[in-house]
Amino acid sequence: MPPKLIGPYRVMDTLGSGGVGTVYRALDRRTNDTVALKLLSAAPALDARAARRLAREYETLAELAHPNVVKVFDVGVFQGYPYLVMELIEGLTLRHYLDLRGSDLHSPSGSFSLPRSRALPSDDDSDSWGDAEDSDDSESPFNLAAFSEEEPSEDMNLHGGAESVRALADAADEPDTEGSDDTRPSPALADPKVQLVERRIQEARTDELNRPERMGRLKDAMLQVCEALAYIHGHGLVHRDLKPSNIMVDEDRQVRLMDFGLAKFLADDAGLTGDGRFVGTFRYMSPEQILGEPLDARADLYSLGVILYELLSGRPPFDAKTPSQLWQQVLEVEPAPVLAINLKGDPQLARVAHRLLRKELDDRYQTAEEVYEALAE
Ligand SMILES: Nc1ncnc2c1ncn2[C@@H]1O[C@H](COP(=O)(O)OP(=O)(O)OP(=O)(O)O)[C@@H](O)[C@H]1O
């Protein structure tokens, strides 16, 4: 049962749940405004020092005002747990918005009609090692692994930070003694009929991805994300947890970037909490974030590259069974060309995605403005 009252806010219903807490539709009893309230119930109860830090973070967030950045109205502490009050977006997450088709998109006003976001399955930004054998969710009341949208695992419990990450990546270099990387096709897959069916399915998938109006929406949304990033970077902020579920599109097709500042509040400069756990979603993390190095705006541009790559090709640039395998790939392996996966994909957007995904920071675009220019060409 959700609480009825959180500070001066009356809880109306639940909009969704993520790794660190739950987002409620709520009424501000002082103004009668409807807002979205994110209660970080997976966080540790705040001591007085952390509550003061939250208030300081809020001062930075409250100053932000940009059409593509969700407005933050208030922060507070409820029964020891921090909450964030923000503008209520009547819209969809980016992935769901791109999945809309036909009649959903053509209302007389030019806006799109919504299957309500709460009625949709949660956005699947999560990594696919939820059933990894090393799962262990008994560690901590503040479950940052959950914030990372994966099932917690020992690998994610990184006491010692960057050094441990490097050790894990090194360990991932060891040959797989269980032979799970045996890539020989099974007899069934070698069957030409099966191969033909596989090819047809793949073609149908990429035709769906390449629908011209989907591509138009993707490009338009990416341009707006660049505007939002340019704005927050201009204010000295790094998002640190950019992913499709943190990008919402409202009924007027206006993109809103959300959840910036949260990762910073939850972690120190290297993206680690006091006990050495990561904050952020592994699948979208840049090499420098994995290595626990100080982050700048270019880490967000890398995450934007992962998002663009996924939305163009239908699959993530790196696919691994465990976090350590993923890290090893992010640090050492070049992603397969988007156009090798989606033969009829947009070459310009594919080029942008690959440059965003460069491992060396200096090889990437350096600013969100540059990415905007490249997308708009
Ligand atoms: N400002 C908002 N207005 C309307 N709906 C929102 C708002 N913020 C979040 N939501 C809804 O609540 C859901 C859960 O959001 P939340 O931020 O908790 O999860 P998440 O982004 O999937 O995960 P994480 O906690 O890892 O960032 C979102 O998918 C979205 O549908």
The ligand as an ORCA input file, in Angstrom:
! r2SCAN-3c Opt
* xyz 0 1
  N       7.950     12.976    -13.994
  C       7.248     11.895    -14.347
  N       6.022     12.034    -14.896
  C       5.321     10.938    -15.255
  N       5.718      9.667    -15.117
  C       6.921      9.470    -14.564
  C       7.747     10.558    -14.152
  N       8.895     10.048    -13.650
  C       8.790      8.712    -13.754
  N       7.604      8.361    -14.299
  C       7.117      6.996    -14.563
  O       7.511      6.163    -13.497
  C       8.240      5.037    -14.020
  C       9.308      4.651    -13.010
  O      10.264      5.680    -12.956
  P      11.655      5.483    -12.250
  O      12.470      6.711    -12.502
  O      11.435      5.071    -10.840
  O      12.205      4.206    -12.982
  P      13.310      3.932    -14.038
  O      13.792      5.186    -14.726
  O      12.775      2.832    -14.890
  O      14.421      3.319    -13.136
  P      15.602      3.984    -12.289
  O      15.077      4.141    -10.911
  O      16.662      2.944    -12.395
  O      15.969      5.287    -12.955
  C       8.805      5.503    -15.357
  O       8.986      4.456    -16.243
  C       7.724      6.442    -15.845
  O       6.737      5.701    -16.527
*
